Amino acid sequence: MSDGMTCHEFQARLPELISSGDRLSAHPHLQNCLRCRALIADLESIAEAARELLAAVEPPDKLWEQIESALKNESGYSQTDGKPV
């Protein structure tokens, strides 16, 4: 049984399908298309690896304050009143 959707059509709609929050594995096209099922499996693996990477490189809480301070120092502005030094 075919859903009438080509792989190209399915992949073009993929961002919309993912953002909908619906269970993607239940989509009719994936029931009969090994190629697109493999693509979805690859994308899920990449997303999981990205989630793990983000957790592993959490920046320190004061990072933005340090960046702002360094920028102010380099640009010749006082940290306390924002006026030129």
CORKA-V627710 format. One line per field, one symbol per residue. psi: psi as a letter, one per 20 degrees, with the letter a starting at -180 (. if undefined). Layout:
psi = ???
This chain:
psi = pqijprgggghhigggggihiqohiiphhihjohghghgggghhgggghgghghhhlpqqhjghghggggggghikqqhgijqq.
